[in-house]
Amino acid sequence: MASLPLPILPSSRDAAMIDLTHAARIMRISPSKARLLAKQGRLPVPAVKVGSTWRIAYMPLVTALGIAQPRSNS
């Protein structure tokens, strides 16, 4: 599988969470499929509903998909 370039995110702490549409692009599925999986709790990492939108943690998602390596604290 070809390596995907990671989307560039702002450097603020708010960038740790992305919307489900962005997550769907990373997972290469449709936004409607991503919403269905979020409602069912079947995404690779947990999603949180904030108001009417779903949010998902960016780094845990790309790590779970094997796109990025987890950071070490050393």
Secondary structure as GFF3:
##gff-version 3
##sequence-region A 1 74
A	DSSP	three_ten_helix	13	16	.	.	.	ID=ss1
A	DSSP	beta_strand	17	19	.	.	.	ID=ss2
A	DSSP	alpha_helix	20	27	.	.	.	ID=ss3
A	DSSP	alpha_helix	31	40	.	.	.	ID=ss4
A	DSSP	beta_strand	47	50	.	.	.	ID=ss5
A	DSSP	beta_strand	53	57	.	.	.	ID=ss6
A	DSSP	alpha_helix	58	64	.	.	.	ID=ss7
###
